[in-house]
Amino acid sequence: MQRRHRTQAETDAAMSQPDDRSDADSPHSPEDIEAGRLLFRRPWAFVTSVAHLEQLPPEGEIEVAFAGRSNVGKSSLINAITGVNGLARTSNTPGRTQMLNFFAAPESAVTLVDMPGYGYAQAPKSLVDAWTELVFTYLQGRARLRRVFVLIDSRHGLKANDLEVMGLLDKAAVNYQVVLTKIDKIKPGQLKRVEDDTAEKIRKRPAAHPQIIVTSSEKSTGLAEIRAEILKLSAG
């Protein structure tokens, strides 16, 4: 079935929805939040997909990547952040994103990178090995990469392969920040426990950003925080 893209009015309405959490919880000023919103009102579009290292585009703009277990909601979050429904392909089948996918907007100083999902046990080992080599060679060798948002499903918390990925990011000295997804699927008390447990597990990790962002693509929770954070990274 063909996807229906949002109208501009629908996009503006979605991007102006308030967070479910208090402004007092935000580490960003209202000015940063507004500037981030304006950055993502631009027409974001797909640039290229990369299956092999030699296909990587030349380094230019600052890059911000999104990583996470298969089916963690990466594509949905990217679509929600940019306000472009269908920009990143979503699927109910884990492991569908098998390449590095690059997205950009006119006159933007940042490029978004959707990374292949990890932890999909049913994929052939040879394919998993190829994905792993592509992803982590990219992570270690991309000088313009400013941050990796590591997405964690709030219903399940950190898993062994999430910690393994964080260990590789620590070793490669690649700055990363945890983003809890799908918080609309759990109760506030459970969310608090997941946040506290996650914060404790990343507290001593050398490359981890201490601030955890909680999100719901469906409810637009946390989107303003991610946009503001990306804006700050693009200006650095």
Summary of the structure (lengths in Angstrom):
residues: 236
radius of gyration: 16.7
end to end distance: 41.6
largest distance: 47.5
contacts: 733
relative contact order: 0.19
helix: 40%
strand: 19%
